[in-house]
Structures are given as C-alpha cells and as structure tokens.
Amino acid sequence: MILDYILRRFALLMFMMLTLSIFTFSLSFLFPGDALTNLSGITNSTFSQTSALEDKFHFTDNYVVQYFAFLDRILHGDWGVSFASGESVFQHIKDLFPATLELSVYALFVSVAVGVPAGILASAYYKRWPDKFINSGTLIGYSMPVFWLALLLIMVFSLQLGWFPMSGRMGLLYEIEPVTGFILIDIIADDFPYHGMAFLDALHHLTLPTIVLAMYPTTVLVRFTRDSMLKVLDQSYIKTARAKGLNRAQLIIHHALRNALLPVIKQIGLQFSTLITLAMITEVIFSWPGIGRWLIDSIYQRDYPAIQGGLLAVSMFVILATIIAELTYTLFDPLSRNQAHGKV
C-alpha cells in the first residue's frame, strides 16, 4: 500500500515536471526576439557561431528533437547565458538559491514556533479572551500585504529607531566564505577572530526579512491549528476523558495534540512552498541577494534566458516541496493513504 502510494505520487511528479519542461522550452519561442538567442543567451553572434549554435540546439530539426536536446542540456547544467551578466544562468541559480532557501527556512521555523502554540492556546481557551485576542491578531496579519508590512517595519525599526539594517545579509566589514549558503552556519563554521560580532550582525540583517516573510504562514498555521484542535476536542473520546476528570492540560497534551497536529504537518510543508514565492517580494524590498530578487531584476532587464532558468528552478522546487510534504504527511497518517486510494 505504501509503495503503491509513493509510485502514484512519483508518477504525478513526473507529469508535473514534464509539463513544466514543455512550458519552459516554449518560452524561448514565445519571448520577443530570436528563439536561438533566447535559448543560448548569446547575442551578436557571427555566422560561424550561429551555425555552431544551430547544430548544438538542433535548430534545423523539428520541435520534438529540439525539446529532447533541451532536456539533455538542462540535466547537464547548460541553462544558457544571461544577457545582463554574460555568465551561466545555472551558476547564477546555484549561487543565489541558497540565500532564498535560507530566508524561507528561517521564516518557516518562526512560523511553526509561533503559529502552532498560538493555535493550541486559542483552542484551549475557545471563545475566551486569549482566543479572541489571537484571532484578532491573525486576522490583521492575514489581511496585511507583505510589501506594506515590510515598508512599515523599515520605517519604524530601521529609519526611526535604528535597531535593524535596511538591506543585505551582512555588513561590509565582514567577509564570509560561502560553504553551505546559510550565512549563520557559514559564520559558525568559518574560523576567524570576529565570528561572534559577525553572527550578531547577520542576525540583525536577518530579523526584519524573516518577520515579514513569516507573517502570512504564521497566521495560516494559527488558524489551521486552532480549527484542527477544536475538531479533535469535539470527538467522543475527548469528551469521555473529560468526564473522567482530566483537566484541560492533560486533555490537550496526552490525548488531543497528537491527532490534531497530523493535518498541521501537511500544512507546514505547503506553507514552505508559499514562502518561496513570497520571498521574491521580500528580497526586492530588503535587497536580499536571492534568486527572487535576481529573477525580478531579470524581468525588468528583459533577460529572457535568466527568466526562463529562474522560473524553471523556482517551479521545480515548489513542486518537489509539495510532493515531499504530502509524502511526509502520509507516513505519519496511514489513514490518509486509504482515503487517497484510487486518486493520483
């Protein structure tokens, strides 16, 4: 049963990847300009260079042959050359994606650390002042646009109070060799005299972008956890345990929490996919050197190979994160496999 479910998820993953690759390949012909230039990223090529590119990209063959040649180049890391920088698009993605992943992971950690306990607290004090206070806060946070919250925090905590920097990952005084791409981990791993000051500086740069990016998934997790807890607390076995004299803390910790958190696990994975897309806006406002800011800059510059590669990388990651979240949820909740049986 487990293997059958995994195979069906894998088939869905392959179908989504196939659809995404066809769409990405079509962009070269849909973008303005020459399709060969959009595929390769090489402009103002000579006649001999053009002939070599046509042979490399199978440009004189039919679209099916060109598509399979495109897949072969993608698998080998040949994603074309950026119009703006003249460097490999794949190398740009390798250098910039860790920064986006770092910001998303930290924001997800904050969302789980704040959202899940707040949802549990709201359900424990249903229709009382903690529940009303948390619901009011989540409603405000859910309705607040990401860009408006970012500008508000910059105005208050950066310009007026001067507590946090406005942009970047680290001050210009420190130079950290990127190893993992996670700035805090790289600082700890790097052996230099001022790593403590550099760590605090990196935390200061990371605080505001993380708060802004974590706001939306935190409100979603609060409401989702609260609803899941209320549904479990209304079950018959909870009512029986309450009739036996168990207090609220014993009911939640020993009986309700484990079952209520199962749907939340899946929701956490889905929110991680949302964070990757929301990170684009956050990176632009805080000048965070991630793939989202680079992709939006590429759109402004009409850098078509970079747009094509950036969309492919982000979309692939979102699809993979969604599938992994569903598989993880299924491992913790075997009942979901039976409910999903017969579905793709």
Secondary structure as UniProt FT lines:
FT   HELIX           2..30
FT   HELIX           35..40
FT   HELIX           47..56
FT   TURN            57..60
FT   HELIX           63..75
FT   TURN            76..77
FT   TURN            83..85
FT   HELIX           89..124
FT   TURN            125..127
FT   HELIX           129..143
FT   HELIX           146..153
FT   HELIX           154..160
FT   TURN            172..173
FT   HELIX           183..189
FT   TURN            193..194
FT   HELIX           195..233
FT   HELIX           236..243
FT   TURN            244..245
FT   HELIX           248..251
FT   HELIX           252..256
FT   HELIX           257..285
FT   TURN            286..287
FT   HELIX           291..301
FT   HELIX           304..332
FT   HELIX           334..339
FT   TURN            340..342
//
